[in-house]
Amino acid sequence: MNDFIIDNISRQIEMGVSTDICFCFGTGKNEKYLRELNEEYHFFKRIIALEHPRFIMQYQSAKKQFYIDKYITHFRNIGL
């Protein structure tokens, strides 16, 4: 699995994807895994972890507007 993910990220970077900021959808295992990969391969200058949409809808649906605003704030801060 690691080889597939490393290859996939590498291919996207070769296509010209910006590596200044990476958004990680997931603040638990996803974030930990991506940060460990990044420590080894130095894909990205900065990783911003955001709560996974499934987590929000399953466990925090009453607060979903908070998370929507959080996403928008982060995306706007980088010019998306």
Backbone as JSON, one array per atom type, in Angstrom:
{
  "sequence": "MNDFIIDNISRQIEMGVSTDICFCFGTGKNEKYLRELNEEYHFFKRIIALEHPRFIMQYQSAKKQFYIDKYITHFRNIGL",
  "N": [[0.83, -1.2, 0.0], [1.94, 1.24, 0.81], [3.82, 1.74, -1.24], [2.16, 2.2, -3.45], [0.8, 4.55, -2.66], [2.93, 6.37, -2.31], [3.95, 6.39, -4.92], [1.73, 7.42, -6.27], [1.42, 10.01, -5.14], [3.88, 11.08, -5.92], [3.61, 11.04, -8.73], [1.53, 12.88, -9.08], [2.78, 15.21, -8.19], [4.77, 15.4, -10.13], [3.18, 16.16, -12.26], [2.9, 18.8, -11.85], [1.61, 19.74, -9.61], [1.16, 21.92, -6.89], [3.33, 22.0, -4.11], [3.47, 23.39, -1.81], [1.46, 23.55, 0.16], [-0.44, 21.01, 1.64], [-3.59, 19.61, 1.91], [-5.0, 17.59, 4.27], [-7.49, 15.3, 4.65], [-8.74, 14.32, 7.41], [-8.0, 13.95, 10.77], [-6.86, 12.17, 12.42], [-5.73, 9.04, 12.1], [-5.26, 9.31, 9.33], [-3.96, 11.79, 9.12], [-1.68, 11.32, 10.73], [-0.41, 9.25, 9.3], [0.12, 10.52, 6.81], [1.8, 12.61, 7.63], [3.98, 11.16, 8.58], [4.86, 9.92, 6.19], [5.54, 12.23, 4.82], [7.62, 13.21, 6.39], [9.62, 11.44, 5.72], [9.78, 11.56, 2.88], [9.53, 14.2, 2.12], [7.5, 15.56, 0.63], [5.74, 17.76, 0.86], [5.66, 21.21, 1.9], [4.09, 22.12, 3.94], [1.49, 20.77, 5.92], [-1.94, 20.77, 6.28], [-4.28, 19.67, 8.38], [-7.61, 18.69, 8.22], [-10.82, 17.99, 9.6], [-12.28, 14.92, 8.69], [-14.83, 14.69, 6.22], [-16.74, 12.58, 6.51], [-16.52, 11.95, 9.24], [-17.42, 14.36, 10.33], [-20.11, 14.44, 9.42], [-21.08, 12.1, 10.56], [-20.57, 12.22, 13.33], [-20.56, 14.87, 14.18], [-22.64, 16.35, 13.14], [-24.44, 18.3, 14.0], [-22.81, 20.44, 14.33], [-21.94, 21.1, 11.83], [-21.83, 23.45, 10.27], [-19.84, 24.94, 11.51], [-17.56, 23.45, 10.78], [-17.69, 23.66, 8.0], [-17.25, 26.4, 7.71], [-14.67, 26.46, 8.74], [-13.24, 24.95, 6.82], [-13.61, 26.64, 4.57], [-12.31, 28.97, 5.45], [-9.62, 28.07, 5.65], [-9.16, 27.35, 2.96], [-9.52, 29.79, 1.65], [-7.44, 31.25, 2.75], [-5.27, 30.37, 1.37], [-5.82, 31.1, -1.13], [-7.76, 29.73, -2.65]],
  "CA": [[0.0, 0.0, 0.0], [2.82, 2.41, 0.86], [4.4, 1.99, -2.56], [1.11, 2.77, -4.29], [0.56, 5.93, -2.23], [4.13, 7.15, -2.63], [3.97, 6.52, -6.38], [0.62, 8.29, -6.65], [1.78, 11.39, -4.76], [4.99, 11.47, -6.79], [3.08, 11.3, -10.08], [0.78, 14.14, -9.05], [3.76, 16.28, -8.09], [5.4, 15.49, -11.46], [2.25, 16.85, -13.15], [2.94, 20.22, -11.56], [0.81, 20.09, -8.43], [1.89, 22.71, -5.91], [3.69, 21.24, -2.91], [3.6, 24.3, -0.67], [0.48, 23.17, 1.18], [-1.24, 19.8, 1.38], [-4.73, 19.44, 2.81], [-5.24, 16.2, 4.66], [-8.83, 15.11, 5.17], [-8.66, 13.38, 8.52], [-7.08, 14.47, 11.79], [-6.39, 11.05, 13.24], [-4.81, 8.13, 11.42], [-4.88, 9.86, 8.02], [-2.95, 12.83, 9.34], [-0.46, 10.69, 11.24], [0.21, 8.52, 8.2], [0.63, 11.47, 5.83], [2.94, 13.32, 8.23], [5.12, 10.23, 8.6], [5.35, 9.84, 4.82], [6.15, 13.51, 4.47], [8.9, 13.29, 7.1], [10.59, 10.63, 5.0], [9.91, 11.89, 1.46], [9.53, 15.67, 1.95], [6.61, 15.92, -0.46], [5.04, 19.03, 1.07], [6.25, 22.13, 2.86], [3.17, 22.27, 5.07], [0.28, 19.94, 5.88], [-3.05, 21.27, 7.09], [-5.25, 18.59, 8.59], [-9.0, 19.08, 8.47], [-11.64, 16.85, 9.97], [-12.81, 14.19, 7.54], [-16.26, 14.94, 6.06], [-17.56, 11.5, 7.08], [-16.51, 12.15, 10.69], [-18.29, 15.5, 10.63], [-21.51, 14.08, 9.22], [-21.47, 10.99, 11.43], [-20.45, 12.5, 14.76], [-20.64, 16.29, 14.5], [-23.55, 16.98, 12.17], [-25.04, 19.51, 14.58], [-21.81, 21.51, 14.24], [-21.35, 21.06, 10.49], [-21.54, 24.8, 9.77], [-18.52, 25.28, 12.05], [-16.55, 22.8, 9.96], [-17.75, 24.28, 6.67], [-16.55, 27.69, 7.84], [-13.25, 26.15, 8.94], [-12.72, 24.58, 5.5], [-13.59, 27.84, 3.73], [-11.26, 29.84, 5.96], [-8.32, 27.53, 5.23], [-9.03, 27.42, 1.5], [-9.36, 31.2, 1.27], [-6.12, 31.72, 3.19], [-4.25, 30.02, 0.37], [-6.25, 31.63, -2.42], [-8.66, 28.85, -3.43]],
  "C": [[0.87, 1.25, 0.0], [3.37, 2.75, -0.52], [3.39, 2.65, -3.49], [0.89, 4.25, -3.95], [1.74, 6.83, -2.58], [4.21, 7.41, -4.13], [2.9, 7.51, -6.84], [0.93, 9.74, -6.33], [2.89, 11.9, -5.68], [4.51, 11.82, -8.19], [2.31, 12.62, -10.12], [1.73, 15.33, -8.98], [4.46, 16.48, -9.43], [4.5, 16.21, -12.47], [2.18, 18.35, -12.86], [2.09, 20.68, -10.39], [1.69, 20.86, -7.44], [2.14, 21.87, -4.66], [3.87, 22.13, -1.69], [2.7, 23.87, 0.48], [-0.26, 21.91, 0.71], [-2.38, 19.79, 2.39], [-4.95, 17.96, 3.03], [-6.64, 16.12, 5.24], [-8.83, 13.95, 6.16], [-7.62, 13.88, 9.51], [-6.56, 13.38, 12.71], [-5.35, 10.24, 12.49], [-4.35, 8.67, 10.07], [-3.76, 10.89, 8.18], [-1.62, 12.23, 9.79], [0.31, 10.0, 10.11], [0.86, 9.48, 7.2], [1.84, 12.23, 6.37], [4.18, 12.42, 8.29], [5.71, 10.05, 7.2], [6.1, 11.11, 4.44], [7.49, 13.71, 5.17], [9.99, 12.56, 6.31], [10.85, 11.15, 3.58], [9.89, 13.39, 1.15], [8.7, 16.11, 0.74], [6.13, 17.37, -0.35], [5.75, 19.88, 2.1], [5.39, 22.22, 4.13], [1.95, 21.38, 4.85], [-0.75, 20.56, 6.81], [-4.07, 20.15, 7.18], [-6.62, 19.18, 8.92], [-9.8, 17.83, 8.79], [-12.25, 16.23, 8.71], [-14.32, 14.45, 7.43], [-17.16, 13.84, 6.63], [-17.65, 11.63, 8.59], [-17.48, 13.27, 11.07], [-19.75, 15.09, 10.52], [-21.98, 12.99, 10.17], [-21.53, 11.4, 12.9], [-20.66, 13.96, 15.14], [-21.63, 17.03, 13.61], [-24.22, 18.24, 12.71], [-24.1, 20.71, 14.47], [-21.23, 21.63, 12.83], [-21.04, 22.44, 9.93], [-20.19, 25.3, 10.29], [-17.42, 24.71, 11.17], [-16.54, 23.34, 8.53], [-17.0, 25.6, 6.7], [-15.05, 27.49, 8.0], [-12.6, 25.8, 7.61], [-12.56, 25.83, 4.64], [-12.48, 28.78, 4.16], [-9.89, 29.35, 5.5], [-8.13, 27.64, 3.71], [-8.82, 28.86, 1.04], [-7.97, 31.73, 1.63], [-5.03, 31.36, 2.2], [-4.68, 30.44, -1.03], [-7.1, 30.71, -3.25], [-10.03, 29.47, -3.53]]
}
